[in-house]
Amino acid sequence: MKPFFKKTLYIAAIFIIIGLTFLGYTYTAWNLKSFVAKELEKSFGAKLSIAHMRMSFPLCLQLKGVKISDTISIAKVHIYPSPASAFLKKTFIFSSIKVLEPVIRIKKGHYQSFAGFAQFKNDAINPSSKSSKTVFFVSRIDVENATVIYEDEAGAVIELVKINANLKSPYAYLMAGRLLNFNASGFIKNKDSEILSPVYLTGWIKGDYTVKAKLKAQDVGLTALGPVYEKYLKQKVEKGSLDLTSRIFVSKNDLKADCFCRINDIILKDTASKLSMPLIASFILGFDFKDKAIKIDNLQTNLFSLLFKKS
């Protein structure tokens, strides 16, 4: 009789565990859908729409046709929550988030319409904050095959394509107030050819929103620089390719970049031949966000040598 009783207890325990797991799964799925539908729109501070949303097993929320205002569209988002979220009130823990094929459009002078990321403010995800409503933690965010398009008033465009990026923290979860590491690589699309020029960006973001990064771009056609080419180079330069390396520091008030650039295979408007040597320049670029002022210091270049040699 005892063996039978023990087996019955084991079977009952297994069914209880399965039942609790199922209930936890269902509860998490239902709450997660509700969270996505309501809280994300509040967090982004912008109109958000989702064409299709479903939960798959193992626990994964799949979103399709996501649009944030008129600035961001995303083909698919895969969200992998932790089952521990089922036991926490208004707190969601994600093992990872994958964003597939997002397209970001930025227009000069229309930054106020660009979707914000208020959910990364300290008071939005601080569990001890009394004003906190919904809290979420994530271990890693990955972006695959992204496109970024920048356009100015004249219609000149800078387009970056095939961007793959990740955002992660040396700690267990990404949290405002802690160090976040990012890594991105992609290509600048050249207007006058099908050649794609590689671009790399690595760095970190601190909790006070300071950013330190290293940017590297190779063999970028000058026409791919869009507004920069149209405003500063088009009248004099017919063709050329740019190599750029820069160390960048961004704070709340300004940006500083230590830049080194090399322009190869330069063809001027008034000549059909290439210049015999590349244009080389190093300088420190500064930009004041408040006054929208640009400052260039410590400029060193071989421009005058090129001009005298040409003449």
One Martini backbone bead per residue (centre of mass of N, CA, C, O) as a GRO file, in nm:
protein
  311
    1MET     BB    1   0.057   0.063  -0.020
    2LYS     BB    2   0.294   0.259   0.002
    3PRO     BB    3   0.394   0.261  -0.292
    4PHE     BB    4   0.126   0.371  -0.404
    5PHE     BB    5   0.128   0.636  -0.240
    6LYS     BB    6   0.394   0.745  -0.352
    7LYS     BB    7   0.312   0.752  -0.649
    8THR     BB    8   0.075   0.944  -0.608
    9LEU     BB    9   0.247   1.179  -0.504
   10TYR     BB   10   0.428   1.210  -0.750
   11ILE     BB   11   0.205   1.261  -0.956
   12ALA     BB   12   0.082   1.506  -0.814
   13ALA     BB   13   0.341   1.680  -0.817
   14ILE     BB   14   0.371   1.689  -1.122
   15PHE     BB   15   0.095   1.822  -1.181
   16ILE     BB   16   0.145   2.074  -1.013
   17ILE     BB   17   0.393   2.175  -1.164
   18ILE     BB   18   0.261   2.188  -1.442
   19GLY     BB   19   0.030   2.378  -1.355
   20LEU     BB   20   0.209   2.614  -1.257
   21THR     BB   21   0.361   2.654  -1.520
   22PHE     BB   22   0.112   2.713  -1.695
   23LEU     BB   23   0.008   2.952  -1.528
   24GLY     BB   24   0.265   3.120  -1.549
   25TYR     BB   25   0.271   3.134  -1.854
   26THR     BB   26  -0.010   3.262  -1.897
   27TYR     BB   27   0.031   3.508  -1.717
   28THR     BB   28   0.279   3.623  -1.862
   29ALA     BB   29   0.160   3.645  -2.145
   30TRP     BB   30  -0.078   3.833  -2.079
   31ASN     BB   31   0.090   4.062  -1.944
   32LEU     BB   32   0.287   4.113  -2.179
   33LYS     BB   33   0.080   4.205  -2.386
   34SER     BB   34  -0.026   4.439  -2.218
   35PHE     BB   35   0.243   4.585  -2.193
   36VAL     BB   36   0.300   4.633  -2.493
   37ALA     BB   37   0.031   4.783  -2.566
   38LYS     BB   38   0.074   5.018  -2.333
   39GLU     BB   39   0.370   5.087  -2.215
   40LEU     BB   40   0.538   5.152  -2.469
   41GLU     BB   41   0.390   5.408  -2.555
   42LYS     BB   42   0.463   5.562  -2.297
   43SER     BB   43   0.774   5.534  -2.311
   44PHE     BB   44   0.810   5.665  -2.606
   45GLY     BB   45   0.610   5.905  -2.657
   46ALA     BB   46   0.446   5.744  -2.890
   47LYS     BB   47   0.307   5.617  -3.156
   48LEU     BB   48   0.188   5.273  -3.146
   49SER     BB   49   0.212   4.983  -3.368
   50ILE     BB   50   0.069   4.640  -3.414
   51ALA     BB   51  -0.005   4.397  -3.639
   52HIS     BB   52   0.139   4.145  -3.477
   53MET     BB   53   0.070   3.909  -3.193
   54ARG     BB   54   0.261   3.639  -3.033
   55MET     BB   55   0.285   3.328  -2.860
   56SER     BB   56   0.557   3.114  -2.799
   57PHE     BB   57   0.727   2.798  -2.782
   58PRO     BB   58   0.901   2.906  -2.594
   59LEU     BB   59   0.909   3.188  -2.430
   60CYS     BB   60   0.775   3.408  -2.691
   61LEU     BB   61   0.749   3.730  -2.820
   62GLN     BB   62   0.585   3.823  -3.127
   63LEU     BB   63   0.650   4.089  -3.350
   64LYS     BB   64   0.469   4.265  -3.614
   65GLY     BB   65   0.464   4.559  -3.757
   66VAL     BB   66   0.629   4.799  -3.625
   67LYS     BB   67   0.527   5.136  -3.515
   68ILE     BB   68   0.690   5.462  -3.459
   69SER     BB   69   0.536   5.663  -3.576
   70ASP     BB   70   0.734   5.799  -3.860
   71THR     BB   71   1.042   5.678  -3.781
   72ILE     BB   72   0.968   5.366  -3.704
   73SER     BB   73   1.032   5.040  -3.848
   74ILE     BB   74   0.942   4.686  -3.782
   75ALA     BB   75   0.930   4.365  -3.868
   76LYS     BB   76   1.071   4.229  -3.599
   77VAL     BB   77   1.010   4.096  -3.257
   78HIS     BB   78   1.201   3.927  -3.001
   79ILE     BB   79   1.079   3.817  -2.680
   80TYR     BB   80   1.258   3.695  -2.379
   81PRO     BB   81   1.121   3.590  -2.104
   82SER     BB   82   1.103   3.538  -1.771
   83PRO     BB   83   0.924   3.339  -1.550
   84ALA     BB   84   0.971   3.535  -1.301
   85SER     BB   85   0.750   3.747  -1.383
   86ALA     BB   86   0.504   3.594  -1.251
   87PHE     BB   87   0.617   3.685  -0.939
   88LEU     BB   88   0.594   3.988  -1.039
   89LYS     BB   89   0.505   4.319  -0.988
   90LYS     BB   90   0.544   4.516  -1.254
   91THR     BB   91   0.770   4.300  -1.358
   92PHE     BB   92   1.020   4.253  -1.620
   93ILE     BB   93   1.213   3.974  -1.746
   94PHE     BB   94   1.482   3.962  -1.986
   95SER     BB   95   1.710   3.783  -2.168
   96SER     BB   96   1.603   3.897  -2.460
   97ILE     BB   97   1.629   4.118  -2.757
   98LYS     BB   98   1.504   4.110  -3.099
   99VAL     BB   99   1.578   4.317  -3.385
  100LEU     BB  100   1.423   4.316  -3.710
  101GLU     BB  101   1.448   4.527  -3.961
  102PRO     BB  102   1.498   4.826  -3.906
  103VAL     BB  103   1.363   5.164  -3.975
  104ILE     BB  104   1.527   5.484  -3.972
  105ARG     BB  105   1.392   5.821  -3.974
  106ILE     BB  106   1.567   6.135  -4.031
  107LYS     BB  107   1.489   6.481  -3.988
  108LYS     BB  108   1.574   6.785  -4.023
  109GLY     BB  109   1.400   6.963  -3.769
  110HIS     BB  110   1.239   6.670  -3.650
  111TYR     BB  111   1.317   6.561  -3.352
  112GLN     BB  112   1.041   6.579  -3.195
  113SER     BB  113   0.925   6.317  -3.368
  114PHE     BB  114   1.120   6.143  -3.236
  115ALA     BB  115   1.155   5.870  -3.075
  116GLY     BB  116   1.173   5.805  -2.754
  117PHE     BB  117   1.360   5.680  -2.435
  118ALA     BB  118   1.218   5.693  -2.133
  119GLN     BB  119   1.277   5.397  -2.016
  120PHE     BB  120   1.593   5.491  -1.941
  121LYS     BB  121   1.520   5.625  -1.703
  122ASN     BB  122   1.576   5.606  -1.379
  123ASP     BB  123   1.263   5.633  -1.279
  124ALA     BB  124   1.155   5.392  -1.476
  125ILE     BB  125   1.369   5.142  -1.345
  126ASN     BB  126   1.338   5.195  -1.040
  127PRO     BB  127   1.226   5.000  -0.784
  128SER     BB  128   1.237   5.241  -0.553
  129SER     BB  129   1.041   5.403  -0.708
  130LYS     BB  130   0.732   5.549  -0.650
  131SER     BB  131   0.670   5.629  -0.968
  132SER     BB  132   0.668   5.354  -1.053
  133LYS     BB  133   0.508   5.120  -1.267
  134THR     BB  134   0.695   4.986  -1.493
  135VAL     BB  135   0.934   4.718  -1.492
  136PHE     BB  136   1.250   4.649  -1.670
  137PHE     BB  137   1.469   4.374  -1.765
  138VAL     BB  138   1.781   4.327  -1.956
  139SER     BB  139   2.059   4.157  -2.092
  140ARG     BB  140   1.989   4.186  -2.417
  141ILE     BB  141   2.043   4.365  -2.734
  142ASP     BB  142   1.946   4.295  -3.075
  143VAL     BB  143   2.047   4.395  -3.412
  144GLU     BB  144   1.912   4.332  -3.748
  145ASN     BB  145   1.923   4.479  -4.042
  146ALA     BB  146   1.959   4.788  -4.043
  147THR     BB  147   1.817   5.125  -4.111
  148VAL     BB  148   1.955   5.457  -4.181
  149ILE     BB  149   1.789   5.780  -4.242
  150TYR     BB  150   1.911   6.096  -4.361
  151GLU     BB  151   1.740   6.422  -4.392
  152ASP     BB  152   1.718   6.719  -4.546
  153GLU     BB  153   1.569   6.991  -4.690
  154ALA     BB  154   1.703   6.916  -4.986
  155GLY     BB  155   1.717   6.578  -4.978
  156ALA     BB  156   1.966   6.494  -4.861
  157VAL     BB  157   2.138   6.171  -4.815
  158ILE     BB  158   2.197   5.940  -4.546
  159GLU     BB  159   2.287   5.583  -4.578
  160LEU     BB  160   2.239   5.305  -4.362
  161VAL     BB  161   2.327   4.954  -4.388
  162LYS     BB  162   2.342   4.651  -4.251
  163ILE     BB  163   2.289   4.662  -3.937
  164ASN     BB  164   2.476   4.542  -3.655
  165ALA     BB  165   2.374   4.510  -3.304
  166ASN     BB  166   2.471   4.563  -2.949
  167LEU     BB  167   2.341   4.555  -2.604
  168LYS     BB  168   2.533   4.556  -2.298
  169SER     BB  169   2.624   4.427  -1.973
  170PRO     BB  170   2.841   4.350  -1.707
  171TYR     BB  171   2.587   4.288  -1.591
  172ALA     BB  172   2.290   4.128  -1.573
  173TYR     BB  173   2.155   4.414  -1.647
  174LEU     BB  174   1.997   4.664  -1.803
  175MET     BB  175   2.073   4.986  -1.649
  176ALA     BB  176   2.023   5.269  -1.530
  177GLY     BB  177   2.343   5.385  -1.403
  178ARG     BB  178   2.495   5.196  -1.594
  179LEU     BB  179   2.703   5.019  -1.785
  180LEU     BB  180   2.700   5.028  -2.150
  181ASN     BB  181   2.756   4.820  -2.420
  182PHE     BB  182   2.854   4.878  -2.769
  183ASN     BB  183   2.797   4.731  -3.108
  184ALA     BB  184   2.866   4.832  -3.455
  185SER     BB  185   2.775   4.736  -3.800
  186GLY     BB  186   2.816   4.858  -4.147
  187PHE     BB  187   2.684   5.067  -4.422
  188ILE     BB  188   2.752   5.293  -4.673
  189LYS     BB  189   2.564   5.437  -4.923
  190ASN     BB  190   2.633   5.480  -5.250
  191LYS     BB  191   2.519   5.674  -5.515
  192ASP     BB  192   2.737   5.610  -5.769
  193SER     BB  193   2.707   5.309  -5.650
  194GLU     BB  194   2.712   4.962  -5.521
  195ILE     BB  195   2.898   5.040  -5.306
  196LEU     BB  196   2.992   4.938  -4.977
  197SER     BB  197   3.079   5.107  -4.679
  198PRO     BB  198   3.241   5.051  -4.399
  199VAL     BB  199   3.115   5.056  -4.050
  200TYR     BB  200   3.230   5.139  -3.711
  201LEU     BB  201   3.097   5.094  -3.364
  202THR     BB  202   3.228   5.166  -3.035
  203GLY     BB  203   3.124   5.141  -2.676
  204TRP     BB  204   2.979   5.357  -2.415
  205ILE     BB  205   2.723   5.392  -2.154
  206LYS     BB  206   2.618   5.598  -1.912
  207GLY     BB  207   2.390   5.697  -1.669
  208ASP     BB  208   2.446   6.019  -1.761
  209TYR     BB  209   2.469   5.996  -2.090
  210THR     BB  210   2.747   5.922  -2.151
  211VAL     BB  211   2.970   5.896  -2.443
  212LYS     BB  212   3.202   5.643  -2.567
  213ALA     BB  213   3.369   5.635  -2.892
  214LYS     BB  214   3.444   5.444  -3.199
  215LEU     BB  215   3.508   5.550  -3.535
  216LYS     BB  216   3.485   5.368  -3.859
  217ALA     BB  217   3.570   5.448  -4.205
  218GLN     BB  218   3.561   5.307  -4.549
  219ASP     BB  219   3.550   5.403  -4.862
  220VAL     BB  220   3.386   5.681  -4.891
  221GLY     BB  221   3.185   5.840  -5.079
  222LEU     BB  222   3.127   6.175  -5.095
  223THR     BB  223   2.821   6.155  -5.184
  224ALA     BB  224   2.738   5.992  -4.914
  225LEU     BB  225   2.737   6.267  -4.726
  226GLY     BB  226   2.535   6.452  -4.848
  227PRO     BB  227   2.509   6.749  -4.699
  228VAL     BB  228   2.817   6.787  -4.691
  229TYR     BB  229   2.865   6.774  -4.994
  230GLU     BB  230   2.656   6.989  -5.092
  231LYS     BB  231   2.779   7.234  -4.913
  232TYR     BB  232   3.123   7.189  -4.936
  233LEU     BB  233   3.212   7.005  -5.219
  234LYS     BB  234   3.056   7.021  -5.497
  235GLN     BB  235   3.193   7.280  -5.631
  236LYS     BB  236   3.501   7.132  -5.637
  237VAL     BB  237   3.422   6.821  -5.617
  238GLU     BB  238   3.378   6.526  -5.804
  239LYS     BB  239   3.577   6.315  -5.648
  240GLY     BB  240   3.596   6.058  -5.381
  241SER     BB  241   3.752   5.907  -5.082
  242LEU     BB  242   3.683   5.807  -4.740
  243ASP     BB  243   3.877   5.808  -4.438
  244LEU     BB  244   3.774   5.731  -4.089
  245THR     BB  245   3.872   5.841  -3.759
  246SER     BB  246   3.709   5.838  -3.423
  247ARG     BB  247   3.687   6.004  -3.110
  248ILE     BB  248   3.404   5.999  -2.887
  249PHE     BB  249   3.231   6.257  -2.686
  250VAL     BB  250   2.924   6.251  -2.491
  251SER     BB  251   2.703   6.480  -2.354
  252LYS     BB  252   2.443   6.678  -2.264
  253ASN     BB  253   2.587   6.948  -2.407
  254ASP     BB  254   2.814   6.787  -2.583
  255LEU     BB  255   3.060   6.739  -2.852
  256LYS     BB  256   3.358   6.531  -2.902
  257ALA     BB  257   3.608   6.497  -3.178
  258ASP     BB  258   3.875   6.292  -3.277
  259CYS     BB  259   4.005   6.348  -3.603
  260PHE     BB  260   4.081   6.132  -3.897
  261CYS     BB  261   4.143   6.211  -4.245
  262ARG     BB  262   4.116   6.056  -4.586
  263ILE     BB  263   4.141   6.167  -4.925
  264ASN     BB  264   4.094   5.987  -5.215
  265ASP     BB  265   4.090   6.026  -5.543
  266ILE     BB  266   4.096   6.328  -5.642
  267ILE     BB  267   3.846   6.522  -5.827
  268LEU     BB  268   3.814   6.806  -5.982
  269LYS     BB  269   3.616   7.016  -6.167
  270ASP     BB  270   3.876   7.153  -6.342
  271THR     BB  271   3.958   6.836  -6.370
  272ALA     BB  272   4.046   6.498  -6.497
  273SER     BB  273   4.254   6.460  -6.275
  274LYS     BB  274   4.432   6.338  -6.029
  275LEU     BB  275   4.562   6.372  -5.745
  276SER     BB  276   4.880   6.282  -5.626
  277MET     BB  277   4.748   6.325  -5.336
  278PRO     BB  278   4.618   6.311  -5.043
  279LEU     BB  279   4.390   6.428  -4.812
  280ILE     BB  280   4.491   6.550  -4.490
  281ALA     BB  281   4.321   6.537  -4.160
  282SER     BB  282   4.330   6.693  -3.832
  283PHE     BB  283   4.083   6.718  -3.560
  284ILE     BB  284   3.863   6.904  -3.337
  285LEU     BB  285   3.528   6.839  -3.270
  286GLY     BB  286   3.260   7.066  -3.185
  287PHE     BB  287   2.926   7.048  -3.012
  288ASP     BB  288   2.656   7.257  -2.928
  289PHE     BB  289   2.334   7.186  -2.838
  290LYS     BB  290   2.217   7.461  -2.751
  291ASP     BB  291   2.360   7.656  -2.988
  292LYS     BB  292   2.447   7.503  -3.248
  293ALA     BB  293   2.773   7.482  -3.236
  294ILE     BB  294   3.073   7.484  -3.427
  295LYS     BB  295   3.406   7.346  -3.353
  296ILE     BB  296   3.754   7.389  -3.462
  297ASP     BB  297   4.055   7.221  -3.364
  298ASN     BB  298   4.372   7.143  -3.441
  299LEU     BB  299   4.441   7.193  -3.740
  300GLN     BB  300   4.571   6.946  -3.975
  301THR     BB  301   4.716   6.994  -4.309
  302ASN     BB  302   4.783   6.943  -4.680
  303LEU     BB  303   4.633   7.158  -4.858
  304PHE     BB  304   4.855   7.364  -4.942
  305SER     BB  305   5.036   7.162  -5.084
  306LEU     BB  306   4.829   7.087  -5.300
  307LEU     BB  307   4.784   7.371  -5.421
  308PHE     BB  308   5.081   7.435  -5.497
  309LYS     BB  309   5.123   7.182  -5.673
  310LYS     BB  310   4.891   7.245  -5.875
  311SER     BB  311   5.008   7.539  -5.956
   0.00000   0.00000   0.00000
